[in-house]
Amino acid sequence: MERDTIWVGTSWKMNKGPVASLAAAKELARMSFPVAIQPFVIPPFTSLKDVCDILSGGRVAVGAQNMHWEDDGPWTGEISPVMVSECGAELVEIGHSERRIHFGETDWTVNLKVRSALRHGLRPLICIGDTSDEYYHSVTKETLARQLKIALHGVSEEDLPRLLVAYEPVWAIGASGRAADATFVETTHDHLRKLLRNIAGSDSGSAVKLLYGGSVTQENAASYIALPNVDGVFVGRAAWNVDHFRALAEGVVA
């Protein structure tokens, strides 16, 4: 399938308070990006509405880092899909490994959140990934199949093209992570594409965007984008600086 858009995005995680987020958003609003690129940023909740307001109508899409699956209720400390939508966000990150490991996220809550996001017109960015133990014991494919199948359970065929799926090996994330070999990423994304086609049929399964994340840098991003079935990159600390973010985005189409 011919690639029409390359997604390049970053989550600021628990970085950039309101002042820093506003400054970064204003810089991004002034920047131009290659026409083939769909850039996106995912700020902390404390800055979500302000960043959405600044970037509204521009090239850079904005997402939330998480959300609850219920519209409202006694869920202290949680953010509902209604709130995310009212802030102006277009997408929502769901199932990041840090949420799974530290905050009890499960495959089943990921599924609840995916379906809730779709009901509210949000584009889910579903994060899946294998741990170092799962990689070492050669069960990466089985792990990803389980995560993906449960995440998509009950999702209609017409909603599938709205999905983004980011493969992020847990062992490749963070300051101590190591970048995955391009051959391994190619094999893994080919496996994910086949899974999607088996789940949803050739057309719908081919329409889901597959992103790679995990120690992505300006130096290696283009090598991942060049691979079949890699429709974009989800970048960490290498893209927190907005100038570095734009340089990385420009580099993948150079």
N, C-alpha and C positions, 0 to 999 in steps of 0.2 A: 504493500500500500504506500503510495506517495505521501510523504510528510508535508502537511500544509502549514503547521505552526509549531515552533519550538518553544516549549515552556521553560522559562528560567526564573526561579524564585528562591526566596530565602525566608526563614523564620528568625525573627530577632530573639526568640526565646525569652528568658528573664533578663533582658538587657534593654537599654534605651527607655528611660522614664519619659514622662510627658514632654519635657523640654527637648531632650535629645531626639525623641521620635518626631516631634514637630519640625525640628531643624532638618532631619533626614528626609522627611516627606516633602518639604519645600524644595530641597535640592533635587529630589527625584522628579518633582513636577516640572522642573526646568530642563530636564534631560530629554534627549531624543534617543530612541532605540531603533535598531534595524527592524524593518517592516516584518520580517519573518519571525521575530521574537515576540512572545507574550510574556512580559515580565510581571512578577507578582511579589508582594512582600506581606509578611504576617507579623504584625506588631503585637506587643502585650495588650491585654484588655484595657489597661489604664489609658491607652492612647488610641484605641481602635477607632472611635468615632471621629476624633480630630484628624487622624491620618486618612480615613475614608473621605472626609470633607475636603481635604486638600487635594487628594488625588482623583476625586470624582470627575468623571468625564474624560480622563486622560488615558494614557497608554498602560499605566501600571495598575493592575488589579490588586485588591486588598482582601486579606482573609483573617479569620480568627484562629487562635491556636488550639481551641477545644470548644466543646459545648455539651450541655446536657441534652437528653433526648425528649424531655418533657417541655411543654410550652410554658408552664409556670408551676408553682407549688412550693412545699417546704423543703427546698434543697439548698440549705445554707452554703454559701460560697460558690454556688454554681452559676453558670450563664446559660440562658435558654436560647434556642434558635430564633425565637422572636426578637430577643434583645440583639443578637448578632445581626439579624436582618435590618432592624431599625437603625443600627449604627451605620449601615450602608455597605457592609461587607458583601463580597460576591462569592467567596469560597470559605470553607472551614476545614482545618486540618483535623483528622480523626485517626486515633490509634497509634500515635507516635510511640516508639519503644520506651521512651522515658515515662510516658503516661502508663504504659503497660507494666513496666518494672516497678515504678515507685508509687503509683497511685491506683493500682488495682484494675486498670482497664483490661477487659477481656475481649475475646473474639465476639462474644454475644452483645456486649455493650457497644462495641464498634458497629455491629449491624443495626442496633436500635438507633444510633446516632446518624448513620448513613441514610436510613430511610426517613428519619425526621428532617435532616438537612434537605433532602430532595423535596419533601412536602412543602418546605418553606422557601423553595426557589434558590437554595444555596448549592454551590458546586462542591461536593465532598472531595477532599484530598485524602485518600485512604493510605495510611502508611503501614507497610508490612515488612517483616525482616526476620532473619535467622540470628540466633545467638552464636557466640563462638563455639559453644559445646555442640550445638546442632550442626554447625558448619563442619566441625572436626569429625563428627560421627556420620557425615554424609547424608543428613536428612533435610538439607535445605529445601529441596523440591517438595517433600512431603509437608514441611512446615508452612511453606508459602501457599501450597494448595489448600491446606486447612484454613488458614487465615483469609484467603481470598474467597473461597466458597462460602464461608460463614458470613463474611462482610457483605456479600452480594445477595444473600438469601432474601427472597421477596422483592428484590429490585426489578422493576418492570423493564422490558426490552427497550422501550422508548426512552427510559431514563439513563441507560447505560452510556450513551455518548457524552453525558454531562460529567462522567466520573474522571477523576485523575487518580492513578494508583502509583505510589512512590515506593519502589523497592529500596530499602535502606538497611543493609546488613548491620546488625547491632555492633559487630566487631569493627565496623568501619566508621562509626560515629564518634564525635568528640575529639578533644585534644590528643588523646592517646590512640585514636583510631588509625587504621591503615587502609589506604585506598584499595579497592578491589581491582583485581586484574581485569583488563578489558575483555579478555576471552571468557572469563567466568561470568561477567555481566551479560555478555552476548548470549551465552548458553542459558542463563537464568531468565532473561527477558524473553527469549524464544519460548521457554517453558511456560512463562506467564501468558504470553499471547495465545499459545495453544490451549491453555486452560480456559481463557476467556472465550475463545471460539467454541470450545466444547460446552461451556456453560450457556452461552447466549446465541450461538450461531456465528457464521463467518462474518457477516456484515456488522452486527452489533459488537461482537467481540473484537473486531478490528478497529472500531471507533473509539474504544477506551484508550486514553492517553497513558502511556507508561513512562514514568520518570525514574531516574536513578539518583540516589543521594547517599552520601557517605564519603567524607574526605575529598569532596570535589573542590578543585582549585582552578585558577586561571590556566595553569599549565596542563591539566588533564581533562578539563571539561569538554573540549572539542573532540577528544578521542572517544569519549562516551557517546556524544551526540552523533558521531559518525556511524555508530552501530545500528544494525537493523533492530526495530522494535524499541528503540530508546527515543522517546518523543520530547525529552527535556531533562533538566537536572534540577534537583532540589538541594540548595547549597547551604552550608552552615556558616561558620565564622569567616570563611574566605569572602563572603559577600555582605558582611555587616556594614562595612564601609561602603557608602553609596558609589563612590568613584570606582572602587574595586568591583562592585556589583555591575556597573555599566560596562567596565572593561571586560569582565567575564562574559557578559551577554554578547558584546560585540565580537569577542574572540571565537565564539562557537560558530559564527557564520562567516568568518574572515576567509 
